[in-house]
C-alpha cells in the first residue's frame, strides 16, 4: 500500500504540479490514515482491501479531536488517493465516495470598519522604498479586493492606466482565468509612488532578481504570500485591528464596505472573481449584522427596557 502512496504523491508532484506544502499535507494525512488502518484488529493493509468501513472507522476516531474542517481535509486526501487507485485499476470503485463530508461551520468573514481600514492602508511610511511598497500593497489588497496569491503573482504589464485611475489584469483560479479590476485614485497614487522607488529594491537583487514582478521583497525577489501576511501584521496595531485579521480581511472589507454603500451584488462578484454568487452572498450577512448592531445602538425602541414585573 505504501508503494502506491509514494506513486500517488509522485503523480501529484509531477503531473499535477502540486506545491511542496500540499504534498506535505497529503503525506501527513495519508500516513495518519494508514497508521490507523494498521492498528485495526485482523486487518490487512493492502490496496485491494481498502473499503468504506475502514475509512469511516478512521474518521470516527478523529471525531471530537479535530474540527470538521480538518476532518474534511483528511477525507479529501483519501478520496484523491482512492481515485488514483481506481484509475490504475487497483480498485474497482472509489470507496470514499460513499463517505459524506462533515458539515463545516461557515463563520462570517472578518471585516474591520472602514475607518480602521483607512488607518491601516495609511500606516506605512511612504518615504522609504519598503514603506511605499507596503502602502501600495495594502491599497491593492483593500482597494481592488485581491487575494494575496493574486497580488504576489502580479507582473508589471498587468497594471495600466491614467494618473488617478488604474486597472489591474488579475489571473485567478486553477485555469488561470482573467478579470479586469479597477483601482481608485488613492490606490493608483500609492502604486505610482511605489513604482517610482521600485528600482531601489530591484538594485538589491541577488542574481537576476525578479525584474518582471510588481511587488518585490527587500532583496529584489518576488514577494511571497507569507511576506504579504507579515506586511499586514506589521501595520495592524497602528489601526487597532485584531490579530484575526489577515490579508484576506482586506478583501472581505472591500466587499462589505462596497455592499454597505449600495454596490450591486453581481458587480461585487465580478470584482472579486467569485465563481458562485452564493460565495459573494456571505457578505450580505455581515452587512445585516452591522445593521442590527446600529439599530440596537441607535433606535430608542431598541434601547427601551421592558416594564418591571413583566
C-alpha positions as CSV (number, residue, x, y, z in Angstrom):
1,X,0.0,0.0,0.0
2,X,2.8,2.4,0.9
3,X,4.3,1.9,-2.6
4,X,1.1,3.0,-4.1
5,X,1.0,6.0,-1.8
6,X,4.5,7.0,-3.0
7,X,3.4,6.7,-6.6
8,X,0.4,8.8,-5.9
9,X,2.5,11.6,-4.3
10,X,4.9,11.5,-7.2
11,X,2.0,11.9,-9.6
12,X,0.8,15.0,-7.6
13,X,4.3,16.5,-7.7
14,X,4.9,15.7,-11.4
15,X,1.7,15.7,-13.4
16,X,-0.5,17.8,-11.1
17,X,2.4,20.2,-10.1
18,X,1.2,20.4,-6.5
19,X,3.1,22.7,-4.2
20,X,5.5,21.3,-1.6
21,X,3.1,22.5,1.1
22,X,0.2,20.5,-0.5
23,X,2.4,17.4,-0.8
24,X,3.4,17.6,2.9
25,X,-0.2,17.9,3.9
26,X,-1.3,14.9,1.7
27,X,1.6,12.8,3.0
28,X,0.8,13.6,6.7
29,X,-2.9,12.9,6.3
30,X,-2.5,9.6,4.4
31,X,0.3,8.4,6.7
32,X,-2.0,9.0,9.7
33,X,-4.8,7.1,7.9
34,X,-2.5,4.1,7.2
35,X,-1.4,4.0,10.8
36,X,-5.0,3.8,12.0
37,X,-5.6,1.1,9.4
38,X,-2.6,-0.9,10.6
39,X,-3.8,-0.7,14.2
40,X,-7.2,-2.2,13.4
41,X,-7.5,-5.9,14.6
42,X,-7.5,-8.6,12.0
43,X,-6.9,-6.4,9.0
44,X,-4.6,-6.4,6.0
45,X,-3.3,-3.1,4.8
46,X,-3.4,-3.9,1.1
47,X,-4.8,-1.6,-1.6
48,X,-7.5,-4.0,-2.7
49,X,-8.7,-4.3,0.9
50,X,-9.4,-0.5,1.2
51,X,-13.1,-0.1,1.8
52,X,-15.7,2.3,3.2
53,X,-15.7,0.7,6.6
54,X,-12.0,1.4,7.1
55,X,-12.4,5.0,6.0
56,X,-15.4,5.5,8.3
57,X,-13.6,3.9,11.2
58,X,-10.7,6.4,10.7
59,X,-13.0,9.4,10.5
60,X,-14.8,8.3,13.6
61,X,-11.5,8.2,15.5
62,X,-11.0,11.8,14.6
63,X,-14.4,13.0,15.8
64,X,-14.1,15.1,18.9
65,X,-10.3,15.6,18.4
66,X,-10.3,17.6,15.2
67,X,-12.6,20.2,13.7
68,X,-14.9,19.4,10.8
69,X,-12.6,21.3,8.5
70,X,-9.6,19.3,9.5
71,X,-11.5,16.0,9.2
72,X,-12.8,17.1,5.8
73,X,-9.2,17.8,4.6
74,X,-8.2,14.3,5.6
75,X,-11.2,12.8,3.8
76,X,-10.3,14.8,0.7
77,X,-6.8,13.3,0.7
78,X,-8.2,9.8,1.0
79,X,-10.6,10.4,-1.8
80,X,-7.8,11.6,-4.1
81,X,-5.8,8.5,-3.3
82,X,-8.8,6.3,-4.0
83,X,-9.4,8.0,-7.3
84,X,-5.8,7.3,-8.2
85,X,-6.1,3.6,-7.3
86,X,-9.3,3.3,-9.4
87,X,-7.5,5.0,-12.3
88,X,-4.8,2.3,-12.2
89,X,-7.5,-0.4,-11.7
90,X,-6.2,-1.4,-8.3
91,X,-9.8,-0.7,-7.0
92,X,-13.0,-1.3,-9.0
93,X,-14.7,1.7,-7.5
94,X,-13.9,4.6,-5.1
95,X,-14.9,3.5,-1.5
96,X,-14.5,7.1,-0.3
97,X,-17.3,8.5,-2.5
98,X,-19.9,6.9,-0.2
99,X,-18.5,8.7,2.8
100,X,-20.0,12.2,3.3
101,X,-18.0,15.3,4.1
102,X,-18.6,16.6,7.7
103,X,-20.6,19.7,7.9
104,X,-18.3,22.7,8.3
105,X,-19.3,25.8,10.1
106,X,-19.3,28.9,8.0
107,X,-18.1,31.8,10.1
108,X,-18.8,35.3,8.9
109,X,-15.9,37.0,7.2
110,X,-13.7,39.3,9.4
111,X,-14.3,42.8,8.0
112,X,-12.8,45.7,10.0
113,X,-14.7,49.0,9.9
114,X,-13.9,51.5,7.1
115,X,-12.2,53.9,9.5
116,X,-9.8,51.1,10.6
117,X,-9.0,50.2,7.1
118,X,-8.2,53.8,6.2
119,X,-5.8,53.8,9.1
120,X,-4.3,50.5,8.1
121,X,-3.5,51.5,4.5
122,X,-2.1,54.8,5.6
123,X,0.1,53.3,8.3
124,X,3.3,52.6,6.3
125,X,5.8,55.4,6.0
126,X,5.9,56.3,2.3
127,X,9.3,58.0,2.5
128,X,11.2,54.6,2.1
129,X,11.1,52.1,-0.7
130,X,9.7,49.3,1.6
131,X,7.2,51.7,3.1
132,X,6.0,52.8,-0.3
133,X,5.7,49.1,-1.3
134,X,3.7,48.3,1.8
135,X,1.3,51.2,1.2
136,X,0.8,50.2,-2.4
137,X,0.3,46.5,-1.4
138,X,-2.3,47.4,1.2
139,X,-4.1,49.7,-1.2
140,X,-4.3,46.9,-3.8
141,X,-5.5,44.3,-1.2
142,X,-8.2,46.6,0.1
143,X,-8.9,48.9,-2.9
144,X,-9.1,46.2,-5.5
145,X,-10.1,43.3,-3.2
146,X,-7.4,41.0,-4.5
147,X,-6.3,37.7,-2.8
148,X,-2.8,37.7,-1.6
149,X,-1.9,34.9,-4.1
150,X,-3.2,37.2,-6.9
151,X,-1.1,40.1,-5.5
152,X,2.2,38.2,-5.5
153,X,1.5,36.9,-9.0
154,X,1.2,40.3,-10.5
155,X,3.7,41.5,-13.1
156,X,4.5,45.0,-14.2
157,X,2.5,44.6,-17.5
158,X,-0.6,43.6,-15.5
159,X,-1.0,47.2,-14.3
160,X,-2.0,50.1,-16.6
161,X,-4.0,53.3,-16.6
162,X,-4.0,57.1,-16.3
163,X,-2.7,59.3,-13.5
164,X,-5.5,58.8,-11.0
165,X,-7.1,55.6,-12.3
166,X,-5.6,52.2,-12.9
167,X,-6.8,48.8,-14.0
168,X,-5.2,45.5,-12.9
169,X,-5.3,42.3,-15.0
170,X,-5.7,39.5,-12.5
171,X,-5.2,35.8,-13.1
172,X,-7.1,33.6,-10.8
173,X,-8.3,30.0,-10.4
174,X,-6.8,26.7,-11.5
175,X,-7.3,27.6,-15.2
176,X,-5.7,31.0,-14.9
177,X,-8.9,32.9,-15.6
178,X,-8.5,36.6,-16.1
179,X,-10.6,39.5,-14.8
180,X,-10.0,43.3,-15.0
181,X,-10.2,45.1,-11.7
182,X,-10.3,48.9,-11.2
183,X,-8.1,50.7,-8.7
184,X,-9.3,54.0,-7.4
185,X,-7.5,57.3,-7.0
186,X,-5.8,56.6,-3.7
187,X,-4.7,53.2,-4.8
188,X,-3.4,54.5,-8.1
189,X,-1.4,57.2,-6.5
190,X,0.1,54.8,-3.9
191,X,1.0,52.3,-6.7
192,X,2.7,55.1,-8.8
193,X,4.7,56.3,-5.8
194,X,5.9,52.7,-5.2
195,X,6.8,52.2,-8.9
196,X,9.0,55.3,-8.7
197,X,11.1,53.7,-6.0
198,X,10.8,50.1,-7.0
199,X,14.2,50.2,-8.8
200,X,15.9,50.7,-5.4
201,X,14.6,47.2,-4.3
202,X,15.5,45.6,-7.6
203,X,19.0,47.0,-7.3
204,X,19.4,44.8,-4.2
205,X,18.6,41.7,-6.1
206,X,20.8,38.6,-5.6
207,X,21.4,37.3,-9.1
208,X,18.8,38.3,-11.6
209,X,16.1,39.0,-9.0
210,X,12.5,39.3,-10.3
211,X,12.5,42.2,-12.8
212,X,9.0,41.3,-14.0
213,X,7.3,41.1,-10.6
214,X,5.3,44.0,-9.4
215,X,5.8,43.6,-5.7
216,X,9.4,42.9,-4.6
217,X,10.9,41.9,-1.3
218,X,13.9,43.6,0.3
219,X,16.3,41.5,-1.8
220,X,14.7,42.3,-5.1
221,X,12.9,39.0,-5.5
222,X,9.2,38.4,-5.9
223,X,7.2,39.0,-2.7
224,X,5.8,35.8,-1.2
225,X,2.4,35.1,0.3
226,X,3.9,34.8,3.8
227,X,5.6,38.2,3.4
228,X,2.2,39.7,2.5
229,X,0.8,38.3,5.7
230,X,3.8,39.8,7.6
231,X,3.2,43.2,6.0
232,X,-0.5,43.2,7.2
233,X,0.6,42.0,10.7
234,X,3.3,44.8,10.9
235,X,0.8,47.6,10.3
236,X,-2.3,46.2,12.1
237,X,-1.5,47.7,15.5
238,X,-1.5,51.2,14.1
239,X,-5.1,50.7,13.0
240,X,-6.2,49.0,16.2
241,X,-7.1,45.8,14.2
242,X,-7.0,42.5,16.0
243,X,-4.7,39.6,15.1
244,X,-7.5,37.6,13.5
245,X,-7.5,40.0,10.5
246,X,-5.0,38.7,7.9
247,X,-4.6,39.7,4.3
248,X,-8.0,38.1,3.4
249,X,-9.7,40.5,5.8
250,X,-8.8,43.4,3.5
251,X,-10.6,41.6,0.7
252,X,-13.6,41.0,2.9
253,X,-13.6,44.6,3.9
254,X,-13.5,45.7,0.3
255,X,-16.7,43.7,-0.5
256,X,-18.5,44.6,2.7
257,X,-17.9,48.3,2.5
258,X,-19.0,48.4,-1.1
259,X,-22.1,46.5,-0.3
260,X,-22.8,48.8,2.7
261,X,-22.6,51.7,0.2
262,X,-25.1,50.2,-2.2
263,X,-23.0,48.3,-4.7
264,X,-24.7,45.6,-6.7
265,X,-24.0,42.1,-5.5
266,X,-23.3,40.9,-9.1
267,X,-20.8,43.7,-9.6
268,X,-19.0,42.6,-6.3
269,X,-19.0,39.0,-7.6
270,X,-17.3,40.2,-10.8
271,X,-14.8,42.4,-8.9
272,X,-13.8,39.6,-6.6
273,X,-13.8,36.8,-9.2
274,X,-16.2,34.5,-7.3
275,X,-17.4,31.5,-9.3
276,X,-20.7,31.4,-7.5
277,X,-22.9,34.2,-6.3
278,X,-23.6,32.2,-3.1
279,X,-19.9,32.9,-2.1
280,X,-20.5,36.7,-2.5
281,X,-23.8,36.5,-0.6
282,X,-21.9,35.8,2.6
283,X,-21.1,39.5,2.7
284,X,-24.8,40.3,3.0
285,X,-24.9,38.5,6.4
286,X,-22.1,40.8,7.5
287,X,-24.0,43.9,6.4
288,X,-27.2,42.7,8.1
289,X,-25.2,42.0,11.3
290,X,-23.9,45.6,11.2
291,X,-27.4,46.9,10.5
292,X,-28.7,45.1,13.6
293,X,-25.9,46.5,15.7
294,X,-26.6,50.0,14.5
295,X,-30.3,49.6,15.3
296,X,-29.6,48.2,18.8
297,X,-27.2,51.1,19.5
298,X,-29.3,53.9,18.0
299,X,-33.0,53.3,17.9
300,X,-35.0,54.4,21.0
301,X,-37.3,51.4,20.9
302,X,-34.3,49.0,20.8
303,X,-32.9,50.6,24.0
304,X,-36.3,50.7,25.8
305,X,-36.3,48.5,28.8
306,X,-39.3,46.2,29.4
307,X,-41.8,47.2,32.1
308,X,-40.9,45.9,35.6
309,X,-42.6,42.8,36.6
310,X,-43.2,41.6,33.0
